Amino acid sequence: MKNSDIDLKKIEDFSNSLKKIILDMAFEAGSSSSHFGGALSIVDILSVLFSHKMNQKKLGDKEYDKRDRFILSKGHACLAYYAALNKIGLISDKELNSFEKDNSNLAGHPVKNENLGIDFSNGSLGMGLSLGIGLAIASKKRKKNFNVYVVLGDGECNEGSVWEAALAAPKFQLDNLFVIIDKNNFQQTGSNKEILDLGDLQKKWESFGWNTDAVDGHNIKKIKNYFDTKKDNLKPNILIANTIKGKGFDFSENNNEWHHSVMTKSIYEKGLKQIK
């Protein structure tokens, strides 16, 4: 087997593990709604980043300041984030089971906790890109040479603060900034087209001066190739990831009820049968 095939297999296994963890966590949350659908649409993206691409360090490591930074701007999709941190050994299985329970470190949106690998609190949409720009500037000025990865939702791009940040990043030549838009075509109360159609996102970001590309957000090989390909100019980078909300389970795919629905025992058991 080629090394490239081994890498792909590792990422695919990581992705399948995340789906199982997300299903378990949603069920353990009981009557709490867990933003199940929006977490599943970013699973394959996070699998490439956390199991293949990003340089991660634990708090206390002498190279800690040089680690790559990750910002989940669409903080409601934290199930996928917590699952990825569990898989790389920063969040324990016991901690996962506390999700959304009293006194838990794992709330329904990420709360900064460096011991668990969570660098930023997120939840108020439209803030993550600005944070990422500040980090990317700091990386260059302090000569730390780390990359910054920011995941935005497509519905989140209705926020004006996103476009202010989009204008700013090219000015600072932030080629160490990578933004991924989870384009699953839904937001909390309906489809993006119904609420505020942003049209061709790729052309919009290109007109703002970014390196732009688009990919099937569930094709692990293509996502990996994108991040493994060197970008040759001093522009910030954005990837439009065409995804399916609720990807991986037939009851949740493209079903916007799973933005907030509660995981019952019968649905959980159905989901277990569908995991690869």
Contacts in CASP RR format, 6 or more apart in sequence:
PFRMAT RR
TARGET T0000
AUTHOR 0000-0000-0000
METHOD contacts of the structure
MODEL  1
MKNSDIDLKKIEDFSNSLKKIILDMAFEAGSSSSHFGGALSIVDILSVLF
SHKMNQKKLGDKEYDKRDRFILSKGHACLAYYAALNKIGLISDKELNSFE
KDNSNLAGHPVKNENLGIDFSNGSLGMGLSLGIGLAIASKKRKKNFNVYV
VLGDGECNEGSVWEAALAAPKFQLDNLFVIIDKNNFQQTGSNKEILDLGD
LQKKWESFGWNTDAVDGHNIKKIKNYFDTKKDNLKPNILIANTIKGKGFD
FSENNNEWHHSVMTKSIYEKGLKQIK
1 9 0 8 1.000
7 52 0 8 1.000
7 224 0 8 1.000
8 220 0 8 1.000
8 221 0 8 1.000
8 224 0 8 1.000
10 51 0 8 1.000
10 52 0 8 1.000
11 47 0 8 1.000
11 48 0 8 1.000
11 51 0 8 1.000
11 52 0 8 1.000
11 220 0 8 1.000
11 224 0 8 1.000
12 47 0 8 1.000
12 220 0 8 1.000
14 47 0 8 1.000
14 50 0 8 1.000
14 51 0 8 1.000
14 87 0 8 1.000
15 43 0 8 1.000
15 44 0 8 1.000
15 47 0 8 1.000
15 220 0 8 1.000
16 275 0 8 1.000
16 276 0 8 1.000
17 83 0 8 1.000
17 87 0 8 1.000
18 43 0 8 1.000
18 46 0 8 1.000
18 47 0 8 1.000
18 80 0 8 1.000
18 83 0 8 1.000
18 84 0 8 1.000
18 87 0 8 1.000
19 40 0 8 1.000
19 43 0 8 1.000
19 248 0 8 1.000
19 249 0 8 1.000
19 275 0 8 1.000
20 275 0 8 1.000
21 79 0 8 1.000
21 82 0 8 1.000
21 83 0 8 1.000
21 86 0 8 1.000
21 87 0 8 1.000
21 96 0 8 1.000
22 36 0 8 1.000
22 39 0 8 1.000
22 40 0 8 1.000
22 43 0 8 1.000
22 79 0 8 1.000
22 80 0 8 1.000
22 83 0 8 1.000
23 249 0 8 1.000
23 263 0 8 1.000
23 268 0 8 1.000
23 271 0 8 1.000
23 272 0 8 1.000
23 275 0 8 1.000
24 96 0 8 1.000
25 34 0 8 1.000
25 79 0 8 1.000
25 82 0 8 1.000
25 83 0 8 1.000
25 96 0 8 1.000
25 97 0 8 1.000
25 99 0 8 1.000
26 34 0 8 1.000
26 36 0 8 1.000
26 79 0 8 1.000
26 263 0 8 1.000
26 268 0 8 1.000
27 263 0 8 1.000
27 265 0 8 1.000
27 268 0 8 1.000
28 96 0 8 1.000
28 97 0 8 1.000
28 99 0 8 1.000
29 99 0 8 1.000
29 100 0 8 1.000
29 101 0 8 1.000
29 262 0 8 1.000
29 263 0 8 1.000
30 262 0 8 1.000
30 263 0 8 1.000
31 262 0 8 1.000
32 100 0 8 1.000
32 262 0 8 1.000
33 260 0 8 1.000
33 261 0 8 1.000
33 262 0 8 1.000
34 79 0 8 1.000
34 99 0 8 1.000
34 100 0 8 1.000
34 108 0 8 1.000
34 262 0 8 1.000
34 263 0 8 1.000
35 76 0 8 1.000
35 77 0 8 1.000
35 78 0 8 1.000
35 79 0 8 1.000
35 108 0 8 1.000
35 259 0 8 1.000
35 260 0 8 1.000
36 79 0 8 1.000
36 246 0 8 1.000
36 252 0 8 1.000
36 258 0 8 1.000
36 261 0 8 1.000
36 263 0 8 1.000
37 245 0 8 1.000
37 246 0 8 1.000
37 247 0 8 1.000
37 252 0 8 1.000
37 258 0 8 1.000
37 259 0 8 1.000
38 74 0 8 1.000
38 76 0 8 1.000
38 77 0 8 1.000
38 80 0 8 1.000
38 182 0 8 1.000
38 184 0 8 1.000
38 245 0 8 1.000
38 246 0 8 1.000
38 258 0 8 1.000
38 259 0 8 1.000
39 77 0 8 1.000
39 78 0 8 1.000
39 79 0 8 1.000
39 80 0 8 1.000
40 80 0 8 1.000
40 245 0 8 1.000
40 246 0 8 1.000
40 247 0 8 1.000
40 248 0 8 1.000
40 249 0 8 1.000
40 252 0 8 1.000
41 77 0 8 1.000
41 182 0 8 1.000
41 184 0 8 1.000
41 243 0 8 1.000
41 244 0 8 1.000
41 245 0 8 1.000
41 246 0 8 1.000
41 247 0 8 1.000
42 74 0 8 1.000
42 77 0 8 1.000
42 80 0 8 1.000
42 151 0 8 1.000
42 180 0 8 1.000
42 182 0 8 1.000
42 241 0 8 1.000
42 243 0 8 1.000
43 80 0 8 1.000
43 83 0 8 1.000
43 247 0 8 1.000
44 217 0 8 1.000
44 218 0 8 1.000
44 219 0 8 1.000
44 220 0 8 1.000
44 223 0 8 1.000
44 243 0 8 1.000
44 247 0 8 1.000
45 151 0 8 1.000
45 180 0 8 1.000
45 182 0 8 1.000
45 217 0 8 1.000
45 223 0 8 1.000
45 241 0 8 1.000
45 243 0 8 1.000
46 80 0 8 1.000
46 81 0 8 1.000
46 84 0 8 1.000
46 151 0 8 1.000
47 84 0 8 1.000
47 220 0 8 1.000
48 220 0 8 1.000
48 223 0 8 1.000
48 224 0 8 1.000
48 227 0 8 1.000
49 70 0 8 1.000
49 84 0 8 1.000
49 149 0 8 1.000
49 227 0 8 1.000
50 56 0 8 1.000
50 70 0 8 1.000
50 84 0 8 1.000
50 85 0 8 1.000
50 87 0 8 1.000
50 88 0 8 1.000
51 84 0 8 1.000
51 87 0 8 1.000
51 88 0 8 1.000
52 224 0 8 1.000
52 227 0 8 1.000
53 68 0 8 1.000
53 149 0 8 1.000
53 224 0 8 1.000
53 227 0 8 1.000
53 228 0 8 1.000
54 67 0 8 1.000
54 68 0 8 1.000
54 70 0 8 1.000
54 147 0 8 1.000
54 149 0 8 1.000
55 66 0 8 1.000
55 67 0 8 1.000
55 68 0 8 1.000
55 146 0 8 1.000
55 147 0 8 1.000
56 67 0 8 1.000
56 68 0 8 1.000
56 88 0 8 1.000
56 90 0 8 1.000
57 63 0 8 1.000
57 64 0 8 1.000
57 66 0 8 1.000
57 67 0 8 1.000
58 64 0 8 1.000
58 90 0 8 1.000
58 117 0 8 1.000
59 114 0 8 1.000
59 115 0 8 1.000
59 117 0 8 1.000
61 67 0 8 1.000
65 142 0 8 1.000
65 144 0 8 1.000
66 144 0 8 1.000
66 145 0 8 1.000
66 146 0 8 1.000
67 146 0 8 1.000
68 146 0 8 1.000
68 147 0 8 1.000
68 148 0 8 1.000
68 149 0 8 1.000
69 119 0 8 1.000
69 132 0 8 1.000
69 135 0 8 1.000
69 146 0 8 1.000
69 147 0 8 1.000
69 148 0 8 1.000
69 149 0 8 1.000
70 81 0 8 1.000
70 119 0 8 1.000
70 149 0 8 1.000
70 150 0 8 1.000
70 151 0 8 1.000
71 119 0 8 1.000
71 120 0 8 1.000
71 122 0 8 1.000
71 128 0 8 1.000
71 131 0 8 1.000
71 132 0 8 1.000
71 135 0 8 1.000
71 148 0 8 1.000
71 149 0 8 1.000
71 150 0 8 1.000
71 151 0 8 1.000
72 78 0 8 1.000
72 81 0 8 1.000
72 110 0 8 1.000
72 122 0 8 1.000
72 151 0 8 1.000
73 122 0 8 1.000
73 125 0 8 1.000
73 126 0 8 1.000
73 127 0 8 1.000
73 128 0 8 1.000
73 129 0 8 1.000
73 131 0 8 1.000
73 150 0 8 1.000
73 151 0 8 1.000
73 152 0 8 1.000
73 153 0 8 1.000
73 156 0 8 1.000
74 122 0 8 1.000
74 123 0 8 1.000
74 125 0 8 1.000
74 151 0 8 1.000
74 152 0 8 1.000
74 153 0 8 1.000
74 156 0 8 1.000
74 182 0 8 1.000
75 81 0 8 1.000
75 109 0 8 1.000
75 110 0 8 1.000
75 122 0 8 1.000
75 123 0 8 1.000
75 125 0 8 1.000
76 108 0 8 1.000
76 109 0 8 1.000
76 123 0 8 1.000
77 151 0 8 1.000
77 182 0 8 1.000
78 106 0 8 1.000
78 107 0 8 1.000
78 108 0 8 1.000
78 109 0 8 1.000
78 110 0 8 1.000
79 99 0 8 1.000
81 110 0 8 1.000
81 118 0 8 1.000
82 91 0 8 1.000
82 96 0 8 1.000
82 99 0 8 1.000
82 106 0 8 1.000
83 96 0 8 1.000
85 91 0 8 1.000
85 116 0 8 1.000
85 117 0 8 1.000
85 118 0 8 1.000
86 92 0 8 1.000
86 93 0 8 1.000
86 95 0 8 1.000
86 96 0 8 1.000
90 116 0 8 1.000
90 117 0 8 1.000
91 106 0 8 1.000
91 116 0 8 1.000
91 117 0 8 1.000
95 104 0 8 1.000
95 105 0 8 1.000
95 106 0 8 1.000
95 116 0 8 1.000
96 106 0 8 1.000
98 104 0 8 1.000
98 105 0 8 1.000
98 106 0 8 1.000
99 106 0 8 1.000
99 108 0 8 1.000
100 106 0 8 1.000
100 107 0 8 1.000
100 108 0 8 1.000
105 111 0 8 1.000
105 113 0 8 1.000
105 116 0 8 1.000
106 116 0 8 1.000
109 121 0 8 1.000
109 122 0 8 1.000
109 123 0 8 1.000
110 118 0 8 1.000
110 120 0 8 1.000
110 121 0 8 1.000
110 122 0 8 1.000
110 123 0 8 1.000
111 118 0 8 1.000
111 121 0 8 1.000
112 118 0 8 1.000
112 119 0 8 1.000
112 120 0 8 1.000
112 121 0 8 1.000
120 128 0 8 1.000
120 131 0 8 1.000
122 128 0 8 1.000
125 153 0 8 1.000
125 155 0 8 1.000
125 156 0 8 1.000
125 159 0 8 1.000
126 152 0 8 1.000
126 156 0 8 1.000
126 159 0 8 1.000
126 160 0 8 1.000
126 161 0 8 1.000
126 162 0 8 1.000
127 161 0 8 1.000
128 150 0 8 1.000
128 152 0 8 1.000
128 165 0 8 1.000
129 150 0 8 1.000
129 152 0 8 1.000
129 161 0 8 1.000
129 162 0 8 1.000
129 165 0 8 1.000
129 166 0 8 1.000
129 169 0 8 1.000
129 179 0 8 1.000
130 161 0 8 1.000
130 164 0 8 1.000
130 165 0 8 1.000
131 150 0 8 1.000
132 148 0 8 1.000
132 150 0 8 1.000
132 177 0 8 1.000
133 165 0 8 1.000
133 168 0 8 1.000
133 169 0 8 1.000
133 172 0 8 1.000
133 174 0 8 1.000
133 177 0 8 1.000
135 148 0 8 1.000
136 147 0 8 1.000
136 148 0 8 1.000
136 169 0 8 1.000
136 172 0 8 1.000
136 174 0 8 1.000
136 176 0 8 1.000
136 177 0 8 1.000
136 236 0 8 1.000
137 172 0 8 1.000
137 174 0 8 1.000
138 144 0 8 1.000
139 145 0 8 1.000
139 146 0 8 1.000
139 147 0 8 1.000
139 148 0 8 1.000
139 176 0 8 1.000
140 172 0 8 1.000
140 174 0 8 1.000
140 176 0 8 1.000
145 176 0 8 1.000
146 176 0 8 1.000
147 176 0 8 1.000
147 177 0 8 1.000
147 178 0 8 1.000
148 176 0 8 1.000
148 177 0 8 1.000
148 178 0 8 1.000
149 178 0 8 1.000
149 179 0 8 1.000
149 180 0 8 1.000
150 177 0 8 1.000
150 178 0 8 1.000
150 179 0 8 1.000
150 180 0 8 1.000
151 179 0 8 1.000
151 180 0 8 1.000
151 182 0 8 1.000
152 162 0 8 1.000
152 179 0 8 1.000
152 180 0 8 1.000
152 181 0 8 1.000
152 182 0 8 1.000
153 181 0 8 1.000
153 182 0 8 1.000
153 183 0 8 1.000
153 184 0 8 1.000
154 181 0 8 1.000
154 182 0 8 1.000
154 183 0 8 1.000
154 184 0 8 1.000
154 185 0 8 1.000
154 187 0 8 1.000
154 192 0 8 1.000
154 198 0 8 1.000
154 201 0 8 1.000
155 186 0 8 1.000
155 187 0 8 1.000
155 192 0 8 1.000
155 195 0 8 1.000
155 196 0 8 1.000
155 198 0 8 1.000
156 162 0 8 1.000
156 187 0 8 1.000
157 163 0 8 1.000
157 181 0 8 1.000
157 198 0 8 1.000
157 201 0 8 1.000
158 187 0 8 1.000
158 195 0 8 1.000
158 196 0 8 1.000
158 198 0 8 1.000
163 208 0 8 1.000
166 205 0 8 1.000
166 208 0 8 1.000
166 210 0 8 1.000
167 208 0 8 1.000
169 177 0 8 1.000
169 210 0 8 1.000
169 236 0 8 1.000
170 208 0 8 1.000
170 209 0 8 1.000
170 210 0 8 1.000
170 235 0 8 1.000
170 236 0 8 1.000
173 234 0 8 1.000
173 235 0 8 1.000
174 235 0 8 1.000
174 236 0 8 1.000
175 231 0 8 1.000
175 233 0 8 1.000
175 234 0 8 1.000
175 235 0 8 1.000
175 236 0 8 1.000
175 237 0 8 1.000
177 236 0 8 1.000
177 237 0 8 1.000
178 227 0 8 1.000
178 236 0 8 1.000
178 237 0 8 1.000
178 238 0 8 1.000
178 239 0 8 1.000
179 210 0 8 1.000
179 236 0 8 1.000
179 237 0 8 1.000
179 238 0 8 1.000
179 239 0 8 1.000
180 238 0 8 1.000
180 239 0 8 1.000
180 241 0 8 1.000
181 201 0 8 1.000
181 238 0 8 1.000
181 239 0 8 1.000
181 240 0 8 1.000
181 241 0 8 1.000
182 241 0 8 1.000
182 243 0 8 1.000
183 201 0 8 1.000
183 240 0 8 1.000
183 241 0 8 1.000
183 242 0 8 1.000
183 243 0 8 1.000
184 243 0 8 1.000
184 244 0 8 1.000
184 245 0 8 1.000
184 246 0 8 1.000
185 191 0 8 1.000
185 192 0 8 1.000
185 193 0 8 1.000
185 245 0 8 1.000
186 192 0 8 1.000
186 245 0 8 1.000
186 254 0 8 1.000
186 256 0 8 1.000
186 259 0 8 1.000
187 195 0 8 1.000
187 259 0 8 1.000
188 259 0 8 1.000
188 260 0 8 1.000
189 195 0 8 1.000
190 256 0 8 1.000
191 256 0 8 1.000
192 198 0 8 1.000
198 204 0 8 1.000
201 240 0 8 1.000
202 212 0 8 1.000
202 213 0 8 1.000
202 214 0 8 1.000
202 240 0 8 1.000
203 212 0 8 1.000
205 212 0 8 1.000
205 238 0 8 1.000
205 240 0 8 1.000
206 212 0 8 1.000
209 235 0 8 1.000
210 235 0 8 1.000
210 236 0 8 1.000
210 237 0 8 1.000
210 238 0 8 1.000
211 231 0 8 1.000
211 233 0 8 1.000
211 235 0 8 1.000
211 236 0 8 1.000
211 237 0 8 1.000
211 238 0 8 1.000
212 237 0 8 1.000
212 238 0 8 1.000
212 239 0 8 1.000
212 240 0 8 1.000
213 226 0 8 1.000
213 237 0 8 1.000
213 238 0 8 1.000
213 239 0 8 1.000
213 240 0 8 1.000
214 239 0 8 1.000
214 240 0 8 1.000
214 241 0 8 1.000
214 242 0 8 1.000
215 222 0 8 1.000
215 223 0 8 1.000
215 226 0 8 1.000
215 239 0 8 1.000
215 240 0 8 1.000
215 241 0 8 1.000
215 242 0 8 1.000
216 222 0 8 1.000
216 241 0 8 1.000
216 242 0 8 1.000
217 223 0 8 1.000
217 241 0 8 1.000
217 242 0 8 1.000
217 243 0 8 1.000
218 243 0 8 1.000
218 244 0 8 1.000
218 247 0 8 1.000
223 239 0 8 1.000
223 241 0 8 1.000
226 239 0 8 1.000
231 237 0 8 1.000
244 253 0 8 1.000
244 254 0 8 1.000
245 252 0 8 1.000
245 253 0 8 1.000
245 254 0 8 1.000
245 255 0 8 1.000
245 256 0 8 1.000
245 258 0 8 1.000
245 259 0 8 1.000
246 252 0 8 1.000
246 253 0 8 1.000
246 254 0 8 1.000
246 255 0 8 1.000
246 258 0 8 1.000
247 253 0 8 1.000
248 274 0 8 1.000
249 270 0 8 1.000
249 271 0 8 1.000
249 274 0 8 1.000
250 274 0 8 1.000
251 258 0 8 1.000
251 267 0 8 1.000
251 270 0 8 1.000
251 271 0 8 1.000
252 258 0 8 1.000
252 261 0 8 1.000
END
